[in-house]
Amino acid sequence: MHNWLEPKYLEWLEQGFAVTLMLSACAALCATLLGFALAVAHTARGAAMRRAATLYVFVFRNSPLLVQLLFWYFGATALLPSDWMTWLNTPHVLSAGPLTMRWPNFELFAGWIGLTCYTTAFIGEEFRAGMRGVSHAQEQAALALGMGRFTTLRYVILPQAVRIATPPLAGQYMNLVKNSSLTMAIGVGELSYMSRQVDTETFKTFQSFGTTTVFYVLTIAFIEVALVLWQRTGVRALQRGRA
């Protein structure tokens, strides 16, 4: 046990893990909402909106995430007001029970924006594929019954599209957790960043990155278990509805 990491360094990794979870959760929530809107925009009657949605997906899916993160990190200084930059560059501390998380706030903000914009393009395509998986005959039947376009979208198409898109969405959330490690390139104190800090100070490479790997694997496993439970709940609800 004396060859393993000291409590001080384990606490560093725990803090980095907490930042990874928080960053991934915030980016996942925002990307899900924006991706949903992006998928709906693809069905808009206006050609301009459809083209804008297509252009967004083309740009963000076909450029490296690392380049996008660097763009938001270095480009934000020219885009944001000086007062905002002053606040973002001011150190902040967040205490959650025994844990005290410290991070460079501007780097975290840039990482959140970069991950959100990048993941939105992929989640939007998953929602779009789910919507395509709904039979066109159901939409026509709803319209024949007098339902409006948005009512049909809300009550007929989207519930089924979400169910179809759930498994690939879970895969995107897993990718998001793993992609969050790239934010270390702009100085975000997430799990991978902290593991390098521990390795640099202790020279215990196996222990440092081994512990980090366990954290990542447990997070991905949690998402997979949540997906299985979600699918089982949906099947049971469908069986009760048929009964």
N, C-alpha and C positions, 0 to 999 in steps of 0.2 A: 504493500500500500504506500510505502514511503516514496516509491517511484512515480506515483500518480500526482495529479495536480493539487496544489495547496488550496485551502478554502478561498483564499484571496483571488486566485485565478479562476476557480470555478464560479465565483461571483461575477467576474468579468464576463464569462461566457453566458451566464444566466441573464445578465443585463443585455448583452448583444442579442440573445434569443428573444427577450421581451421586445426589443426594438424591431426585430425581424417579424414577429407576430403582429405587432401593432401596425407596422408599415404595410405588411401584406394584407391585413384585414381592411385597412382603410382604402388601399388601392383596389382590392377586390370589390368592395361595396360600391365605390364610385365607378369602376369600370363596368360593373354589372348594370347599373342604372344607365350609364352613357351608352353601353353596348346595346341595351334594349332599345333606346331611342334611335341609335344608328340603324338597327334592323328595321324599325318602323319607317325610318326615313327612306329606306330602299323601296318601300311600297307606296311612297307618296305619289300623288298625281302630277305634281310639278316636276318637270325635267331637271330644273336647277338643283332642287334638293336631292334628287336621286344621284345626280352627277357629283354633288358635293360629298355625299356619303361614300360613293365609289372612290373618289379621289382620296378621301381620308384613309380608307382601308388600304389603298394602293401605296400611299406614302409610308404609313406606320408599319405595315406588314413587311415591306420590302427594304427597310433600313435597319441596321443593327441597333439593338437596344442600347448598347454601350455608347454609340454615337449620339443617340437621342438623349441619354442622361447627361453627357458632356455638353450638349446643346443647351439643355435647360439649366445646367449649373453655370455655364459661362455666359449664356445669352440672356439669362434673367436679369443680370445687372443692367442691361440696356433696356429691358422691357418694363421692369417694375419701378414705381416711384421711389425716390431716395428714402422717404420715411419708412416705407415697407422694408427696404433693404437694411436700414438701421435696426429695425425690430427683429428681423430674421437673423441678423448677425450678432444679436445680443444673446449670450448664453442663458439657457433656461434649464430648470431642473424639475423633473416629475417624480414624485415619491408615490410608490404603490406598495403599502405595507412595509415589509423589511427591505424592499428593493428601491434603490434610488437610481433613476435613469438619467444620464447626462448625454447629450448629443449636440453636434453643431446644427442648430435649427435650420439654417439656410440649406445645408446639404440634405437634411431630411426632407425639407419642402421640395427641393429639386428632384430628389429620388421619388417622392410620392407622385409628383406631376408626371415624371417620365414613365414610371411603371403604369400609372393609370392610363395615359394616352396610348402607350404601346399595347396594353392588355385589352383596352376597349375595342381595338380593331379586330382582335381574335374572338372576343366574346360576342361582338356584334355579328360576326360571320356564323357563329354557332347558333345564335338566336335566329338568324336568317335561314339557316339550313333547317332548323326546327319548324319554322313557318312554312317552308316549302314542303315539309313532310306531311302537312295537313292536306287532306284531299280537297281539291278545288270544288268538288261537288258539294261539300259541306258549306262552303262560302256561298255558292249559288243558291243552295236551299235556304240559308239564313236570309239572304237578300229577297228571295221569293216570298218569305214569310213577313216581309215588311221591315226587317231589321236594317238599320242604317249601317254605313261602312264601318264607323268606329265602334258601334255596338257589336257588330259581327266580329271585328278584330278583338275586342275585349273579352267577349263571352264564348266565342266559338274557336277562333284561331289560336289566340295566345295561350290559353290553358293547356291545349294539346301541344303547342310548340315548346312550351317550357318543359313539359314532361319528356318530349323527345330529345330536347337539348341538354337535359340534366347530366347524363354521363359525360359527354364531351366538355361540358362546363366544369365539371369536377376536375377533369384533366387540365383545363386552363388554370384553375386555382392552384393545382399542384405546380404547374410551370411557373406561376407567379411567385410562389414561395421560393422556388429555386432561383428564379431570375432576380429576386431581391438581393442575392449575393453580389450582383454586379454593381450595386450602389456603393460598395466599398471603394470603387474607383474614384468616386467624388467625395470620399471621406465620411460616409454615413457609418456610425458605430454599430452596425448590425453584427450578426453572428459570425460571418466569415471574417469581417474586419477585426473583431475581438479575438478570434482564434489566431490570427496572424500576430496580434499584439502579444498574446500569451506565448506563442512560439518564439517570438523575438526575445522575450525577456527570460524565458525558462529553458529554451532549447529542447523542450520536450515535444517534438513534432508529432509523434504518434499519439500521445495523450491529448494534445490540444485538438488536432484535427479529428481524432477518433471520437472524442466527446461531441464535437461539432456535428460529425456525421450522424451520431445517434440522435441528436436533437432534430436534424432535418428528416431522418427516417421516421421518427415518431410523429412528426407533424404531417407528413405525407400519409402515413398509416391512418391517422385520425381522419383525414379527409376521405380516404377510401372507405373506412368504416361508416362514416356519416352518409356516404353515397349509398352503401348497401342498405342501411336502415331506412333511408329516404325511399328507395325503390321498393322495399318490402311494405312500407306504409302505404305507398301508392297502389300496390297490387291488392292489398287487403281492402283498401277503400273501394277499389274498382269491383272486387268480388262482392262486397256488401251492397254496392249500388245495383249490381245485376240480380242479387237475391231479392 
